[in-house]
Each structure stands twice: as structure tokens, then as C-alpha cells.
């Protein structure tokens, strides 16, 4: 093993959730391309070929492009890693089963001309503004014409005692400082009701897209935030505000996908009641504006249409739907606006409608900056859409593999990506999606088999003396042991391990009941695992991990989450059963640290 490879497994490599390449398109469990480029540069030389078999949104492809044309962030990481590298072009294959992920990869690595893209996006935006006319126009509190920045909607609650109906905003929102009560008193009968236990009001409405009446959850505008000139303002809804039925008349209904939602693990009977079709995730106004954007693509230059689609979709599921939220912060006088909650399809009782035109206007610069970074690279990226269990790649032709497989039941990608995939008409084939899923009837053994089919292909295409880096994250021993069995069955051994230091944890890593901050990085080589019996009992392993961590001057090495990543890395390197889930591990290791 070269000193470069050994060196980068001796310390955690940082992965930041920032920069235009990362921020252009949000995707679950994404690793920054600059971080991946460090691994590629350490394991390869110019002219080598790299493979990612769980390619996600194509960040390994972007990393390969950076190897020939490094940005300042990559140079900084290389300096911090203290390794000698040789910049220059690489060839990359990015294989991804997801319809959305493979599309993002194709576009982001296609070396789009940044200036031409900016011109095309700006022109498209103007055409949409002309067709949408006054859809986001409104009056400010003084009756002067302004534009809507966003609108907070409210659901309606039913009293459990007398069935009286009231808006969530009237019943539960307390003003200045802003807060939300967990219970509410019925204004008619004075009975106490819990928010979470209260039934929501449903109503029958005419659906102009399906051309029939349907029962949906009742929602009405509650508060409008707008701008007149340079002055921002807010007000309650008033009679002069446009009625919804006028908005849909501007839509090109033929551009709106009529897709019934294939609900799976993310379905919640509470807040998904009445969300049966794609367009149910949107207000009438925003589905109208999106339909105009999609229809106007036909008037854009053909060579930029895919990039323009990606730009539109980058704002779609995260900001254009009813999943957009407001949150509370201590001692604030008003709500704080944010986007959709990552990793779920949650719709709150106060959903938000954002001005899509303003949002996409702001994103033009992000995309243009991202395209500019990689447009002059001489590296070549090939995106393969489909399962990696069958790769159209010759035997022993790959010099290095970098990949991060789906983390068990952590993210149901196909369900989460459905909203964007429906617009693209690129729906993921779920049969070979490597996840643990109740709705897909896939358990840990199915997950293991699907992973094994992919890593068997990796073994076939990887050169004999080359390596694979696998990034993985789970709080479940069951999931780790499925991965361990995968490596054994596909004839790989773990020869080293480290930790990926994520500077900002994902939503699920932060909010899970038992979280694991930072991902394990496992270095694989072809062969059969040799067991090291130096510490063959879990208590001995934990004692040694804590002893080594205390010798380090970095306090983060003694964090429970970091130690768990070290623990599973040790077990995987020695082909030992991972006996402890994160919860049990934290309990035992805390006693050792504080003892």
C-alpha cells in the first residue's frame, strides 16, 4: 500500500455541506465532491479509471472532474491531508439506479457552458414571468401593488367534543414571541383538544387536472409576506386576494404529470390524507407556475434543456411544494422560513407556498458557478442509469472504486425522489433498489443479497491490486453485519478504516433518537479477510478504543458517535460480528470514558 493511501486513513477527512457544486442540487447523504477528490487523488494517477456503483447525484463524477481542474477548497483539503498527489484527468463511471440521481449526474458532469446557461435560464425566467403575469401580484397593507414572497397556509381542526371547526392558526398560534400551543380550547364548547389528536377537516373540491371532485384536506391562506419596491411586509389574508380558481386558467395542464403516488415507508395517515397524486403536493398557484416553466422549455436551446430542467427541479421538492415549512426560534416575533424537511415527505399544519420565480432567480448564480468550476476539465465522466449488479464495463479495467451504498433502511430514495422523477418521467425501478424496506418487503437478508450482487461486479471489474473505499453509516448492528457478509461473499477484505468528518450533520443524523455523527470509511482489497484476534471480546475492543482516543489531542475522538464509527471499523477490518447497536454501545462506552 502506498504511503498516500495509508496517510488518508490515519485521520478523518472533512466533508462540508457548502460550495456551489454541493448546493446546486440537494440530495440525501451527499458527500462533497472535493472530499471524494482527495480519495481519488490519493489512490490514482492521471489517466486512471474510477468507478462509483452507488453514484447518487454524481459527486464522484464531479470529483473526477476536479482532479484535473482543482478548486481552492480541494487544494486546501490536500494540504490538510499532507499527501502528495498528481493532478490530471481521470475517467469516471457513475452507476446509479435512481432516475433522479442518474439525471443529476448526467447534467452536472456534462461540462455545461456556464455563461450560456446563465443566459438561457434568465431568458426562460422572463418568458415565464410574461405568461404567469400577475400570479404572485398582491396588495400591500396600504393598498399599493406589490409581489408575494411567500404565503403561510393553515389547516383546520375539529373539536372532539362538539365537532366545531376552527383554523390551526387561530387555535394554536400565539403571537410575539411566536409560539405554537400543543393543545387548544374550543371557542364554542371550551373543551381542551390536543393538536396531534385533533382530526383535520376534509372538503370536497373540483380537481381541474383530474377533472373530477375529490376529498382533500382543507387548507386556506393565513398570512401573506410580500414586498413593495424595497420594502418587505406581511399581512393577513383579505377579500381582494385572488381566488384559486383563476390561477389554474393560466396553466398548461398537459405539462403537469398525472402520477398517482406509490406510497411506501414515508406514508403517514395523519398529514398525507388527501395526498394521492403528484399535484396534491402543490398549491394551485405553484403547480400552475411549474407547468408554465415546463412548457416553456420547448422554446429554449435544445442543448441546455436538460440543465434547465435540473435548475427547475433543484427548487421543486425542497421549496415549491406544501412540504415547505416555517419553524420557531426562541424569542422571535415571527416565524422563520425554511424549506422541506430533508429525508421525509412531511407536510405541516402551517404549510408554506413560496414564490417559485423569485426562488429560481436566486439559484441561477449557484448553478452557473457550479458549471464554471468543472467546464474546462479534461476528465471524462460516464453516467450509467440502472442497477450496478450488471455493469457494461470490461473485467479488471477499473483502477479505484469510491462508493457509499444506501444505509439499510435509512433513506427510501425511490419514494423520496418520486416528486422530481415524475416531472422527468424517469421513475426508479425498485426491484433492485438495495434498501431495507417494509413496504417493498425487503429485510436485512434481501438487502445483503442486493449489495452482494453489486460488490461481486465490483470485484469483477476492479484490477487485482487496486482498492475500493466504501463510506457507510448506520446505528444498527444488523445493518453492519449485512455489509460485513456482503464483503465476505463478494471476496473483499477490509484492510483499513477511518472516519469521514461531516462538518454539518444531515437532518436524520441530528434528529434520530440514536444518531451516528460521521461515517465510517472502509478500505477494501480483493481477497479473504484475515481475522485479528488481538481484541476478540467487545469489552476489550471498547477499552482499547477509549485508551487510544484519550491519547489524541482532539476532543471529538472521545465523542460517542465517533467512537462507534471506530468500533464498527475495527470489527469490519477483522471480520468480527458487530455485536452492539449504537444505543447499547453508547451506554457501555460512556461508563469507560467517565470511569
N, C-alpha and C positions, 0 to 999 in steps of 0.2 A: 504494500500500500504506500502511495507517495506521501510525503510529509504534508502536502497541501490538504489531502483528504483527511489525514489524522488530525490536523490542526483545527479544521472547522467542526469536528465532533468533540473538541475539548472545551468548547464554550458555546453558550446559547447565541444563535444568530437572531438579530432583531427583525421583526416584520411589522411595519407601520401601516395603519389604515388611512393613508393620506397620499397626496400626489395625484395628478390628473389621470395617469394610467390606471390607478386604483379606483378613483372616484367617478370615472366616466360612466361605468355601469356597475351597479351594486349586485353582488352575487354571494350566496351563503358560503361561509368558511373560506373565504378568499384569502390567499397569501399574496403579499406584494410581489410584483414581478422582479423588483430589484433584489429581494431576498432570494428568490429562486435562482436568479442570475449568478449570485455568489456560489451556490452549489454547482451550477453548470460549469462555471469558470474553473472551480477547484477540481472537477472531475474530468474535464475535457480540454482539448486543444482546438484551434481553428480548423474547420473542415470536418469535425466530428458530427455525429448524428445523435440527437436526443429524442426521447420518447416520453410522453405522458399518457397513461392509459385511462386515467380518470380526469380528463382535461378540464372539466368545469367550464369556465368562461375564457379559457385560453391564456392564462397568465404565464404558463410555461413557454408558450409560443412568444409572448411579449418579452419574456426573459431572454430567449434566444436572440431576438432582435436587438436587445440591449447589449448583448455580449459583443456585438460589432460596433455599436454606437452608444457607449455608456453615458448615462446622465450623471449629474453631480451626486445624487443620492446613492447610486451604485458604487461610485468611486469612494465615497465616504465609508460604505459598508466594507469594501475590500480593505481599506486602510485599517478599520477597526478589527477586522479578522486577521490581519497580519499575515496574509498569504500572497505568494507570487502567482500572478495569473497572466495569461496571454489573451488579450482582446482580439477579436476577429470573428468572421462569420461562422455560424453553425447552421445545420439543418435540423429542423424540429418536426416531429409528428405529434399532433394533438388529437387523441381519440376520445370522443365523448358521446354517450348515448342520448343525452338530453337534446331535444330540438332547439331549446333556447340557448343552452350553453355552447353548443357547436356553432350556432349562428353568431353569437357574440365573438367567439374565437375567430371565425372566418373574417368578420368585418374588422375587428381590432388589429389583426395581424396582416391585413391586406395592403398596408402602406398607402393609405389614402392621402391625397394631396391636401394638406391642412388648410391652405388658403382657399382652394376651390370648394372644399367642404363648407367653410365658413360662408362663402358667397351663396352657395346653394341653400344652406339652411336659412340664411337671412331672407333670401328671396321666397322660399316656401312659407316662412312665417308671415311675410307681407301678404301673400295670396290668401292665406287662411284668415288673417285679420280682415281682409276685404270681404270675404264670404261670410265670416261669422258676424260681421257688422257690430251690433250693439249687445251681443250676448252677455258680455261682462260689464256693460254700462249700468249705472245706477245714479241715484241722487245722494249727495252727502247730507249731513244733518241740517244744513242751511238751504237745502233745495237746489244746490248747484250740481251740475253734471260731473260725475267722477267715474272711476272704474273700481270694480270689485277686486280685492286681493285674495280674500277667501271668505267663506261663509261657514259658520257652525250650524249644524242641524241638530234637532232634538228628537228623540223617540218619545213615545207616550206610554204611561204606566196605568195599570188597572188596580184599583183598590181591592184587596182581598175580601173586605167586609161588605162593601156596598156596590162594587163594580164601577164606581165613578172613575172617569178617565182624566188624567192630567199630564202635562208635559214633564219630562225628566228635568228640563231646565228650571221650570217653576218649582218643582217639588224638592229638588236636591241641590241646586247650585246656590251657594252663599257668596255674596259679593264682598270684596275689599276688606281683608285679603281674601282672594278667591279660594273657595274650597268646595268639596262635594260631600254631602252627608251620606252616611251608609244606610240611613233609614229616612222615611218621610211620613208626615202626618197628613192624612186625607182631609182636604178642606171642606168636605161635605159631612163626613161622619166622625172625624177626629181619631180614627183608628190608626195605629202605628203599622207601617209596612217596611220590610227590609228590601233594599234595592235589588239584590241578587235573587230574591224570591218572588219579586213582582212580575206578573205576566205583562208582556208588551202588547200594545194594541195593533191588531192587524186590520187591513182595509182592502176592499176590492177596487182595483183600478183597471183602466183600459191600457193594455200594453201595445203601443203602436208598432213595435218591432215584431212581436208575435201575432199581432192583430187579433187579440182576444183579451177578455177580462181575466185578471189573476188576483190572488190574495197575496199581499206583501206586507211587510212591516211598515207601519205608519211613521213617516219622518217629515218634519217641516223645518224650514229655515228659522233659526232662533236669533242669531246675531251676525251682522254683516260688517266686515272690515274692508275699508276701501281707501282710495287716495284721490285727491283733487289737486292737480298740479304737484307740488312737492309736499303737500300736507296730508298726513295719514290720519284716519279717523275710524271710529266704529259707531254703530247704532243698532237698535233693534229693528226687526222687520216691520215694514209699513205697507199700507194698502197699495201704494204706487209701484211696488216691486213687481217685476214681470212674472206672469203666471207661467208655469212649466209647459203647458200645452203649446205655447207659442214657440218654444225653443226647438222642439223636435222637427218643426216645419223646415228648419234650415239644414237638417241632417241629410246626408246621403245614406239612407238606410241600407242600401246594397253593400256599403263598405263596412257595415257592422257585422262581425261574426255572430251567427246564431248558434252558439255552442251550449249544450246542456252540460252542467258541471258534473264531473265524475268525482264526487266527494269520497274522501278516504279518511286517513288518520287525523286530519286537521278539522274535520267537521265537528261543530258544536251546536247542538239543537237549540241552545239559547239564542245566540246572536246571529246564527245563519238561517233562521226561519225566514222563508221567502226568498232566499238567495239560491236560485235553482239554475239560472242561466248566466252567462258571462256578463251581459249588460246589467244584471241586478247589482253588480258591484259599483255601479256608477250612478251619479245624478243624471237626470235627463239632459241638463246643460252640458256636462262634461262628456257624455257619450256622443253628443252632437258635435262638439268641437273635435273630438278624436276622429269621428267619421269624416270630417272635412279635411283634417290633416292626411288621413289615409287615402282619401280620394284625390287630393292634390298631388300626391306622389307621382301620378302618371304624367304630370307636367314638368317634373324635374329631370335633369340629365340622367340617363339610364345607369351610367357608371357610378352615380352617387346615391341611387335609390336605397340600396341595402344599408348604407351608412346612415342615411336619413331615417330609415325605419328604426335602426338601433337607437338613434338620438331620441326619437319619439318614445320608444319603449323604455328608455332609461328613466323617464319620468312617470311611466304609466302605473305599474302596480305599486310603486312606492309613494306616489304623490297625487295621482289622478283619480283614485278610487275613493269609495267611502271608508276604506281602511285608514285613510289619513286621519291623524288624531290631534287633539290638544292635550297637554299634560299640565300637572300642577307643580309649582315650585314654592317652597316655603316663603311666606310673607310677600308674595307677588299680588299685585292688584288685579291682574288679568291672567287668562290662560296663556300658556306658552305653546306656540305652533310647532308641530313636528310632522314626520312622515308616518308611513305604515310601520307597524311593529315587525321587525325582521323575523323570519323563520316561522311565522304563523299567518293565518288569514283572518285576523281579529278585526271586528267592527265594533266600535264603542257605542255607548248610548248618546254620545255627542260627536258624531262623525263630521268630518270637515270636507268641504269642496274647495279645492284650490283653483286659482286662475291658471289654466294649463299654458296659455300663451305666454304669460309672464315667466312661468317656471322654465319653459323650454328656451325662452330667450336667454335666460341666465346660463343654461347648460351649453350653449353654442361654444363659448370660450373654453370650457373644460374639455370638450371633445376635440376642438381644434388644437389645443395644447397637447393632448394625448397623441393625436395623429402626427404632430410635428416632431415629437421625440423619436419616433421609430420610422418616419417616412424615408429616411436616407440610408437605413440599414441594409447591408448586403446579405444578411442571414435569410434563409428561406423557411417558411412555415407552411406545413400541410395539415389541414384540419380534416379529420375523418369522422363523419357522423354515423354512429352506430355502436353496437356492442364491441368491446375490446376483447371478447372471447374468440373472435376471429379477425385477425389483422392481415390486411393485404400488404405485408412487409416481409422481405426475404429473411431466411434463417440467419442468425448471427450477424446482423447488419447494424445493430444499434450499439453505440458506444457508452451510453449512460441513460438511465431512467430516473425521472423525478416525478412522483405522483402522490396524491393524497386521496385515498379511497373514501367513499361515504362511510360515516362513522356509525354503523349499525342502524339504530332507529332514531338517530339524532335529527336528521332533516329529511322529510319526504319530498325530495326535489321535484319529481314529476307533478305532484299535486300543487306545490308551491309555484312552479313555473307555468302552470296552466294558463293563467290570465294573459301572459305575454305570448305564449305559444299559440293560443287561439287566434290572435291577430296575425301571426306569421303563417298560420296553417302548417305548423311543424310540431306535431304532438309527439311526446316521448313514448316509445314502445316500452311498456312497463315490465313485460315478461322477464327481461334480462337485467332489470334495474337491481343493482346489488345493495339492497337495504333490508332491514328487519321491519316488517310492517304487518299489523293486524289486518288491515283492510285488504292487502294483497296476499294474505295468508302465507307470509314468509317469516319463518322463525330463524333462530341462530344457525341451525344446520343448513337451511336454504341459503342464507347469507354466505356461509362458509363455502358452499359449493359454487356459488356465483363468483365469489372472489377467486377461488382456486382456478376456475376456468380462465380467468383473466391472467393471473400470475403464471399459469402454465404457458400461456402465449408469450408473456414477458420472458420467461426462461428460454423459449424457442428463438426469439429474435435478438436477445442480448448476446453480445460477444462473450466468450468464455471467461476472460479475465477482467470483465467490466463489472460495474456496480449499479445498484438501484437504491435511491433514497426514498423512503416511504414516510410520509407525515401522517400521524394518526392521533386521535383524541377520543377518549371515552371514559366515563366514570364507572363502567360496568366490566367486571372481571369476565363475564360471559362473552362479551364482545371481543375483548382482548384475546381470549383463548380461541375464539373462532379465527382471528387473524393469525395467531401462532400456528394453528393447524393448517391454515392456508399456505403459509411459508413452507412448512414441512412437506405438504402434499405436492407442492409445485417445485420442490427441490431447491429451496433457498435457505441460507443460514444468515442469521443476524450477526454481523461481525463488529458492529459498533453502534452506539446510540448517543443521542444528545437531546436538547430541548429547543424548540422554536419559541423565541420570546416575543409574544404578541404585545405590542405597546398599548393596544386598546382591545380589550376582550370583546367578543361578539355578544349580542343580546342574550343568547342562550347560555353562554359561558358565565355571564354576570348574574343572570336571574334564575338559573336552575337551582333546585333545592340543594343538590350536591354538585358543585361545579369543579371543573379541572381547568385552571388557567395555564395556557401554554400547551403546545402539542409536542408529543414525542417524535423525534426524528430517528428512524431506524435505517442503518446502512446494511444492505443485503449484498451477498455474493452467491454465486452458484455453488451448490454443494449440500452436504448433510450437516445439520447442526451438531456441534460437539459440546457436550454438557460440561460446565464448570461446576464442580461440587464444593467449591470453597465455602460458600454460604448457602447451604441447601435447606435451611429452615427459615420460615418467614420472619421469625423474631430476630434471627442473626442478620438477615438482609436489612431489616429496618434499623437495627443498631448500627450497622456499618454505614448506611446511608446518612444517618444523623451525624455520626462521627465525622465523616468526610465533609458534610455541609457546614459543620461548625468550624472547620479549618479554613473555610473560604471567607473572604472579607465581604462577600456580597450577601446582605441580609435576605434577599429574595430566595437564596438557596435553601433557607430554612422554612419557607412557606409550605404549608401542607400540599398545595396544588403542585408546586414544583417538585416536591419530594415524591409525589405519586407518579409523576411522569418519569422520574428517575427509577422508581421501583418497577414500573412495567417495562421500562427499557432494559433493566437488569434481567428481569425474568425472560424477556424475549431473546436477549443475547445469549442466554444459557438454556434456552428451550425448556424453561420451567413453567409449570402451571401458575397463572396469575390467580392467587387464592383470594385476594381481597378486592372488593369493590371500593370505590373512593371513600364512601361513608365509613366503612369499617377501618380502612387504612388511617383516615384522619384521627379516629378515636385512639388507635394504638400508637401512632407516631407522636401525637400531642403529649402523651404521657412520657415518652422518651425525651422529647425536647425540654419539657418543663421539669423532668425528674432530676 
